């Protein structure tokens, strides 16, 4: 059939909404409660205006940057999201291939539906970080840390905004759970002795430890030599604590609005965090990135790199590896264009706060 070309990320969103089973779509789209924070993640970008500079010779432009000292092709990586096999048959293996081909960072979710071994085998030269939760049974966390370290993952991303899972209304209405042919493969068999009862989402319930606190950062550091990045920071107070605890980076994130409803849009929280951190560690951001100018605004406000969650899943739902490559290519093209048009920037190091019209904020 003749199809319209995919032009922007929302074209992939529409495709995914039309083609995925309703319960799967609802799970990916979900925000907590009334979805105010989920929606504000996007709306907040529309409130920010740029101060474009002209006549700066933008005939050549370079979107490359580094994260933790490693070069990536442009400042957009893949945020950790669960269950890619619901969107595309070989799920995370396609995600790994697409990100390897594009040369950007893929944060593998703990709740992947392919094992970390399968993911690494699918794209042996990809640059990857592993997203971690802390389990009540610390041995489970310890084992997965050692496993991913041995597999060549380059950093651990500790997600700190899920002491409990947020209340996502449609998932409750749909009684959403993983279909029987899919599993959280990294933990095949691990929890079986402890949990014989109900499973939420196909993941054993009550396995995450809600008692985790700052001292557990030291525990994690004692297990590994990998850099540690804390995902889910939204205030200057916690940013300062993160620096004091010796982590290497922060991801300003509200979990795509799936946890606390009523918290800030991530782009609105970024500035106080960047001002507190003062370059001591790298600050990244995720949530609501849908266009190249969103990426530009986040970098102008001090993010070193941003990550996309749902748009990556829409790309997979469209055409697996190829679909995700297309999503990343479109975002790269848009980012390059807004660098030139809005910013007169030839490379990412020229992106700074002067691009933001603060009087409008
Ligand atoms: C997530 N997110 C997430 N975060 C995490 O640390 N571990 C995880 O397993 C998941 N799983 C997950 C599933 C789905 C379906 C979504 C949409 C999100 C949060 C994710 O990393 C990121 O913070 C947001 O998705 C960013 O917002 P956008 O880009 O989706 O707007």
Boltz pocket constraint, residues with backbone or C-beta under 6 A from the ligand:
constraints:
  - pocket:
      binder: B
      contacts: [[A, 27], [A, 28], [A, 29], [A, 30], [A, 41], [A, 79], [A, 80], [A, 81], [A, 82], [A, 109], [A, 110], [A, 111], [A, 131], [A, 159], [A, 231], [A, 253], [A, 254], [A, 255], [A, 256], [A, 257], [A, 258], [A, 286], [A, 287], [A, 288], [A, 289], [A, 307], [A, 308], [A, 309], [A, 310], [A, 311]]
      max_distance: 6.0
